[in-house]
């Protein structure tokens, strides 16, 4: 049973609608082959990704806290990865970083039922996107996937000057959309970022738990696929 009548639905993009991991893998496969990384001593894409993911996760934590700029994050994650393989080539790291940012939005992979659930929800609510991703990358994803038409407002962390789960990005979203927390619902896949962040400002939450993650969070709604949202909203 729905608790209240919502007017505004705020939806996360990466790993909620956009299958980030599958899309990124396609991009990395191209990068690994196009830059002949095997010839540099990186014996497999899997080995490369293990190193990259380690550095990327650490740097993203710094970025979310505002401790580094996105320009630093974008290149340094590849510099540190190449360094692990004794490849001291800042120019190569920069070229790979640029390719990743420009080409990954073109590898469109959406979770099942993405377009259908957005079309369904758009008939009943004002839909808004709220994302922590880089401005130019997220905008490019919306265009390449043809998702822009479903959303009234696109709220990015760069425009808001704040990132989920900080209260400021949600407050910015309310101001931008004219919404109120009590009439709004946040839909996302990340407990710490989307769900806890929304709850902290008084929003109800819908957790898209694709992996069946065990947790003890008190969540308004929980689903395991986008299709299930139709049974709630």
C-alpha positions in Angstrom: 0.0 0.0 0.0 1.2 3.5 -0.9 1.6 5.7 2.1 0.7 9.0 0.5 0.0 10.6 -2.9 3.3 11.7 -4.4 3.6 14.5 -6.9 7.3 14.3 -7.6 9.5 11.2 -8.2 13.3 11.8 -8.1 15.3 9.0 -9.8 19.0 8.2 -9.8 20.7 7.3 -13.1 23.8 5.1 -12.7 23.1 1.6 -11.5 19.4 2.4 -11.2 18.4 3.0 -14.8 21.7 2.9 -16.6 23.6 -0.4 -16.2 26.9 1.3 -15.4 29.0 -1.8 -15.0 28.0 -3.4 -18.3 28.3 -0.1 -20.2 31.7 0.6 -18.6 33.0 -2.9 -19.5 32.3 -2.3 -23.2 34.2 0.9 -23.0 37.2 -0.7 -21.2 37.3 -3.5 -23.7 37.8 -1.0 -26.4 40.4 1.0 -24.5 42.4 -2.2 -23.6 42.5 -3.2 -27.3 42.8 0.3 -28.9 45.8 1.3 -26.7 47.4 -2.1 -27.0 47.8 -2.4 -23.2 48.8 -6.0 -23.4 52.0 -4.9 -25.1 52.7 -2.6 -22.1 52.7 -5.7 -19.8 49.1 -5.6 -18.7 48.3 -9.2 -19.4 44.5 -9.0 -19.3 41.6 -6.6 -19.1 40.6 -8.2 -15.8 44.0 -7.4 -14.2 43.7 -3.8 -15.5 40.2 -3.4 -14.1 41.1 -4.8 -10.7 43.7 -2.1 -10.3 41.5 0.6 -11.8 38.5 -0.1 -9.7 40.7 0.0 -6.5 42.0 3.5 -7.4 38.7 4.7 -8.7 36.8 3.8 -5.6 39.3 5.6 -3.4 39.4 8.7 -5.5 35.6 8.8 -5.8 35.4 8.9 -2.0 37.7 11.9 -2.0 35.6 13.5 -4.7 32.3 13.0 -2.8 33.9 14.7 0.2 35.0 17.6 -2.0 38.6 16.9 -1.4 39.6 16.6 -5.1 38.3 18.1 -8.3 36.7 16.0 -11.0 39.5 16.9 -13.4 42.0 15.3 -10.9 39.8 12.3 -10.4 39.2 11.8 -14.1 43.0 11.4 -15.0 44.6 10.3 -11.7 42.6 7.1 -11.5 44.3 6.0 -14.8 47.7 7.4 -13.8 47.7 5.4 -10.6 46.5 2.3 -12.5 49.3 2.6 -15.1 51.8 3.3 -12.3 51.0 -0.1 -10.8 52.2 -1.7 -14.0 55.4 0.5 -14.1 54.0 2.6 -17.0 55.1 6.2 -16.4 53.2 7.9 -19.2 51.0 10.9 -18.1 50.0 11.5 -21.7 48.7 8.0 -22.2 46.8 8.3 -18.9 45.2 11.5 -20.2 44.3 10.1 -23.5 42.7 7.0 -21.9 40.8 9.3 -19.4 39.4 11.4 -22.3 38.4 8.4 -24.2 36.6 6.9 -21.2 34.6 10.0 -20.5 33.6 10.7 -24.1 32.9 7.1 -25.2 31.3 5.5 -22.2 28.1 7.5 -22.5 27.7 6.1 -26.1 27.7 2.5 -24.9 24.0 2.4 -23.9 23.0 -0.4 -21.6 19.8 0.1 -19.6 18.4 -2.2 -16.9 15.3 -4.2 -18.1 12.1 -2.3 -18.1 13.7 1.2 -17.9 11.8 2.8 -20.7 8.6 1.1 -19.8 8.6 2.2 -16.1 9.6 5.8 -17.0 6.7 6.0 -19.5 4.4 4.5 -16.9 5.5 6.9 -14.1 5.5 10.0 -16.4 1.7 9.7 -16.8 1.1 10.0 -13.1 4.0 12.1 -11.6 6.6 14.7 -12.4 9.8 12.9 -12.9 13.2 14.4 -12.1 16.7 12.9 -12.4 19.2 13.5 -9.6 22.7 12.2 -10.1 26.3 12.5 -8.7 27.9 11.8 -12.1 30.0 14.3 -14.1 27.7 16.9 -15.8 28.8 16.3 -19.4 28.8 12.5 -19.0 25.3 12.3 -17.5 23.9 14.7 -20.1 25.4 12.7 -22.9 24.0 9.5 -21.4 20.5 10.9 -21.4 20.8 11.9 -25.1 22.4 8.7 -26.3 19.8 6.6 -24.5 16.9 9.0 -25.4 15.8 9.3 -21.8 15.7 13.1 -21.5 12.0 13.3 -22.6 10.9 11.6 -19.4 12.3 14.1 -17.0 11.1 17.6 -16.1 14.3 18.6 -14.4 17.8 17.2 -14.5 19.7 17.8 -11.2 23.4 17.0 -11.3 25.8 17.4 -8.4 27.9 19.9 -10.3 25.0 22.2 -10.9 23.8 21.8 -7.3 27.3 22.3 -5.9 26.7 19.4 -3.6 26.6 15.6 -3.9 24.2 12.9 -2.6 23.9 12.1 0.3 24.4 15.7 1.4 21.2 17.5 2.2 22.1 20.5 0.0 21.6 18.6 -3.3 18.1 17.5 -2.2 17.3 21.1 -1.1 18.6 22.4 -4.4 16.3 19.8 -6.2 13.3 21.0 -4.2 14.0 24.6 -5.0 14.5 23.8 -8.7 11.4 21.7 -9.1 9.0 23.4 -6.6 8.7 20.1 -4.8 8.3 19.5 -1.1 9.9 16.5 0.7 6.6 15.3 2.0 5.2 14.9 -1.6 8.4 13.4 -3.1 9.9 10.0 -3.4 13.6 9.1 -4.1 14.3 6.1 -6.3 17.8 4.7 -6.2 20.1 1.7 -5.9 22.6 3.0 -3.3 21.7 2.7 0.3 24.2 5.1 1.7 23.9 7.7 -1.1 20.3 7.7 -2.4 18.3 6.1 0.4 19.9 7.5 3.6 20.4 10.9 1.8 16.8 11.2 0.9 15.6 10.0 4.4 17.8 12.7 6.0 15.7 15.4 4.4 12.4 13.8 5.1 11.8 12.1 1.7 10.3 8.7 1.3 12.6 6.3 -0.5 12.3 3.4 -2.9 15.4 1.1 -2.9 16.0 -0.8 -6.1 17.9 -3.7 -4.7 19.1 -5.5 -7.8 21.6 -7.7 -6.0 19.3 -8.7 -3.1 21.7 -7.0 -0.7 21.0 -7.8 3.0 20.6 -4.7 5.1 19.0 -3.3 8.3 18.0 0.1 6.9 14.4 1.3 7.5 13.2 1.9 3.9 9.8 3.1 2.7 9.7 0.7 -0.3 12.1 -2.0 -1.6 12.0 -3.7 -5.0 14.3 -6.1 -6.8 13.4 -5.0 -10.4 12.0 -1.9 -12.0 8.9 -3.8 -13.1 7.9 -4.2 -9.5 7.6 -0.4 -9.1 4.2 -0.6 -10.9 2.8 -2.5 -7.9 3.7 0.4 -5.6 3.1 3.6 -7.6 
